[in-house]
């Protein structure tokens, strides 16, 4: 069982917290992490691309010329895919790119991402953020104290004060413990967790 230091908003150590090896001590595997990140990105795709087929393109209601005797190819509509401004063949239509992935695989990848952060000493546990009101400057000051620029902040529950204070800081994202995910953990260099969020994450992944 690993032990992490708990800091206050001034980076003063105020205690320790033990974390379960079953959550923070799993050996990372690139294949599993890649599979879950691909699944996340597929779910995020809008899938709104759409093209018109020959039956949907405006015009083309009459035959452009008679069938025989003109010396030209037979044509039944000016909206054929062969014609300029004609319909599209096999073009994209609105669709859902998401697919199912076993919950065990998703949880395993999340444990691996957390374990990787711990192994690389990029997890910071805090008991406070020192914010009494919505203030981006104070949040930026908090991050400077810890010498962190790109980080995902994980809380036990949503906190509007922290969320709004960090909203305009590039490279910083705030999540509730049930929103923590593999993509954001891998994308951001540091993981900053509130003391109460650590146990909440462990309970979720046990």
Buried (B, 14 or more C-beta within 10 A) or exposed (E): EBEBBBBBBEEEEEEEBEBBEEBBBBEBEEEBBEBBBEBBEBEEEEBEEEEBBBEEBEEBEEEEEEEEEEEEEEBEBBBBEEBEEBBBEEEEEEEEEEEEBEEEEBBBBBBBBBBBBBBEEBBBBBBBBBBEEBBEEBBBEBBEBBEBBBBBBBBBEEBEBBBBBBEEBEBBBBBBBBEBBBBBBBEBBBBBBBBEBBBBBBEEBE
